[in-house]
């Protein structure tokens, strides 16, 4: 019955669209895909907005946007859509290796980035997440996440023509382009917010605005502070509008109201706009926050998932080759839901940030032990088959210690004391810690705190260079490589962070800027010093040692099909608290066993263990990274300090 209703509506919509669309040829794929997805699109839209009297009008507008953007989609991208539909697990391959970078910090602007693509290619990077580039206010921009115009590029960084040139140059090099769509909020200077401020009710409905504190007070009872130091509370009074606006993040970032279908349709149109510029992957920012409900934390609500499912289904019709990354820095049990639930293929986002692994790796660095890492990974739910992780060590944000208290307890620690230890260790407050992080987002109410700092400075390289301590320099380099050896072999797309490939240290200059001073994340958003980067050609330098080793590691990863992410990873428990051991097995490819030692001294593992991991010929085993046999003494596999193996037979 319901199916018939939705079918009748589809026909009605298509008839209404006809005069405009009938002139267009090649709508065949659009119609086929719309037919295949309409039932789902209609049900989701109905679940979200079915109560409204203008439901059918909004539904028609939704299909109109899909059709118009399909017509606008360039032919070469339509061809790519078809190729990817046919090879729909293409992104699970081990050949993808990503890097996130700011185009200005990395190369001045978009033109500069295009000129530096060869550097990335040389390292082996073939997926680039270009951090936010859209028009935003010059100062109150949250590093580009407070967007003023979703269709305009920040003039300081470039133009739409530059992005087109960049994307076509990347396409020729077989590199994927990733850009952000900031779904949850706009800058308070966005045209919608300006109209809302001037009293336009239509646009006030785009946000959560209230004339008195009644609703804000109720919401704030359960909404956590995201930026407790810079922007406590979740609402901001606007003098001009004489209303409160919901601002989960900074007070100049107004939360969009997705209970209004007009907001959904506008944002979908923006997704298509960027898909049509040749972007391969869209990073959907802060997806956990998309639905607000009184009495909840306003994160991970069921409706937030429905919105993402609807976006995905609509994208399947108009630009099916485009993938979504879920940026959901949430509990391990929540994060896998952003791939989609109850579905064999991902029905929300194909890719998600693996913040769990990231935080656990930092625990292993600080404790030199792998017990919580192992425990946390055990608790990470299985994901869907057509879905994959972005595995990273550092990114432009802070390190949140978001692991589960239960896992901390199971690992033998007290949650409060252990988190305090990690914060103190990573901010260098112990004598034996060489880490140079800074606290971020300290919350006096909850005692919670996160950590900022560059990878190199966090693992002690900054300290070691200052102290002119060669052994400590060696150790820091080894630790950087160890961490990459894990993200490159875990299963999923490794995402390096720009500068880490040459050991870029903390950048303290942000303290000079009045607008950055209070946000310690700027500590690790560097401007690349290309004179230093050139030292990568000079043997013996830190830059050379890191760059050449990572380049080699990336090249080898690409040659090991077992690293493709077909959910074949198995965590292996061994009798040594410093080791992380896991294997990948796949039906038609050989097996690989990864062994990582987080301790600063050499460790051993029973070589017999390799038997049960599926590598029976112990003496025929080779480390794929060095190409040599690993050291085995008295039937013990020897793993050097901060060493790792990628063992194959
Ligand atoms: C994201 O952050 C971005 O990565 C941040 O750079 C932005 O400031 C923020 O959104 C607002 O646009 O929303 O789902 O430090 O990890 O805010 C998680 C906390 C997010 C970030 C968190 C994150």
Boltz pocket constraint, residues with backbone or C-beta under 6 A from the ligand:
constraints:
  - pocket:
      binder: B
      contacts: [[A, 142], [A, 143], [A, 145], [A, 182], [A, 226], [A, 249], [A, 285], [A, 286], [A, 287], [A, 288], [A, 327], [A, 328], [A, 329], [A, 330], [A, 396], [A, 397], [A, 398]]
      max_distance: 6.0
